[in-house]
Every structure is written in C-alpha cells, then in structure tokens.
Amino acid sequence: MSAPHPAETRTPPSAEDLPLKGIRVLELGHYVAVPAAGQLLADLGAEVIKVEPPSGDAARQVGWTRDDCGPMFSGYNRGKKSVVLDMKQEGGPAAMMRLIEGADVLLHNFRAGVAERLGVGSEALTHRFPRLVYGQVSGYGQTGPQSHKPGFDIALQAESGMMSLNGVPEQEAVRVGFTVIDVLASRTLAAGVLAALVRRGASDRGGVVNVSLLEIGLEAIASAWSEFSLFDVMPQRCGNGQATFAPAADVLPTADGMIVLSAYTEDHFRRLCQAISRPDMAEDPRFSANDARVTHRPALLKELGQALSSFTSDQICQKLSAAGVVAGVVRTMREARETYGGDDYGIFVNVDADQRADIRIPGLPFTLDGCRRRGGHLPSLGEHTKEYL
C-alpha cells in the first residue's frame, strides 16, 4: 500500500485561517481601482485602514445624497476602517508616517507627482521602510509624456482601443457598460501586492507595484491585438456575434426572452442542430462549415430563431447545456439576483451601514478553503480616527 500524498495529510484550514490575517494595509484611494483592491485584501483577512481627507473618498456621494455611503462606495469598501487625516494641516504628515510605520502595504491612486508632494512617494517611503509593499494606480503610468494626465476608466477605454471594438458597425463606438478597466486594475493591483508579499516572505524586502489604466486597457484586449497582428486587418465592431465565427456570441429570441449561444466548431454546431430537432441544418450548404455560416449569418440566425421560438430561455439553455453547447439566458440584474442570489450559490453577502437597511451584493469572487465569503460594515467618514490616531 502506497504512502499518502503529502497534501492528503495536511490539517484542513480552519474557518478563521484567513490568508492575510496580520497584514495591515493603508488605503489612500478614491473611486474604484484602489478601493476595490483594498476590499479584496480585506476579504482575505487584511486589516485595511482607509485614510481619507476631510471631504472623504469622492465615491461616497457620487450620485447620492442620503448619507456618506453611496452606491459606488458601497460596492468597494466593506470591512474597512475609516481614518480622516488632513495632510495639509500641522501634524498631518507626522501622523501619516506613524500609520505607515505600522503598515505592511500602502495603496493609492494619486496622479503622478502628487504622492511626492504629499511626502508619501514610492522612493522616499521604500527607502525609509524597506519592508513596505507600495502599490499605486495611475492613468498613464508614472513616467512618460502623458503621466501628468488624469486617467478615468472611460478615457482609457477610448485610448486603449477597447471602445473601438464595442457596438455595431453602422454606429459610433460604445463603452463597456461598467468601469471595466478600473475593476481589472483593482484585480491586477491586488495580484501584484500578493506577489510582492510572497517575495517579502523570502527576502524580507518589499517593493513597488505600478499599475496604469492604459496598460490594463491594452492588455485586456490581447486576443484582438493577436488578430490584428496575424491578419494585418483592423478588428471591426460587429455588435453581438463574432466577425469570423458563427454562431458565436449571437443573441437569439426565445418564447419569453433572449439567449446567447456559441456553437461554431463543426462538432458543436451538429450538437446544436440535433438539440433543436433541426439536423438538416448541419447538411445545408449555407451552414455546413463555419465560413459558409459567417457568409450567411442573417439566414442562419433566422432559422435558429424560428427553431428556438417554442422554448423558454431556461428550457432551451438546459437542453443545449445537456448537449454540450454553450448558451446563457440574457438576464436583467433583478433576474440574475433571483437566480444566483440564494443560499445554493452563496455568492451574495450582506453589507451594512449606519442608520440604513443592509444591502446584498456579490462578495469575494472566488472560493478558498478556510476563507468563506464575508459581508461587512461600511465605515462612516472618520469612524475609526480616534482608534488609530
């Protein structure tokens, strides 16, 4: 009998064995990119101290006046401590240094040069605190001719080429419907910080993690860059669907709504035809190969739409999934919450704020044994100032 694998003999992690327990993070961030990274680190067990100016994180009251925890702030700041600190007042810089001295990680999204003017630039701090992991997000990077420019998500969706891919050919380019570059930047920043902490564990040396929204936007469309490089043809907007495959990401009507499906390989297209009781379509010269389906896409979608019209969206998606065909119901946010917001999935968590009802939003976007998804409290502006100063 063989000996058990070492992994099989390990003691399972306990529910309180959070991977970042004991790590202190100072977050000097506004809006989305840095606060979302700080929240992810907090979900993993870090103590995150949100250091705010007297006016607070600008996201607190974006589109909101009822209290100081508006929708954008509520999405990315649970489980943190709020400390108000005015760096322009006497004693402010010294208080900031005391906080940094006890921190493992510092995060900010100041424009290039602002951190240096406030005395918290990367070079000065990492020289004074060599174990500090210093993470910063900017619009266009810390150096170069555009480093001074403010960088918001929408500007970098445009500058990176991302917007040029969204929409339909006959109309203007369309932005992605949420702050996609900011969110991707937050995940990238968190990954960089975690990598730096792992390195620090081996070398006792911190480091600087630089993330720019421009680099995030460019890298996010890597497959489009590959297509552009290989074919030397500019990728074109095509709305739903993909220009060189069919059916691929095409939206089709059902008896009660819409679905999106992809079945562009020959095997998957035949499975699709069998599942909807139209095996003849796979033999039709217009649809028998991908190139032909792309050429005759309008006729293909018409035939598929007629075949799907007798099914509800849920019925046909279940049928197609059983056949190994990728399909999904096009749901509203309300419908998505009704479908995936229950205990069967455990994705949504409770978030509370002073003097208002709890809200439920998605929690940590992955699972890790011993690290359950946790809700949390949204800190009022300056709620923990006395505790930390």
Secondary structure by P-SEA (a helix, b strand, c coil): ccccccccccccccccccccccbbbbbbccccaaaaaaaaaaaacccccccccccccccccccccccccccccccccccbbbbbbcccccaaaaaaaaaaaaccbbbbbccccccccccccaaaaaaaccccbbbbbbccccccccccccccaaaaaaaaccccccccccccccccccaaaaaaaaaaaaaaaaaaaaaaaaccbbbbbbbbaaaaaaaaaaaaaaaaaacccccccccccccccccccbbbbcccbbbbbbcccaaaaaaaaaaacccccccccccccaaaaaaaaaaaaaaaaaaaccccaaaaaaaaaaacbbbbbbccaaaaaaaccccccccbbbbbcccbbbbbccccccccccccccccccccccccccccc
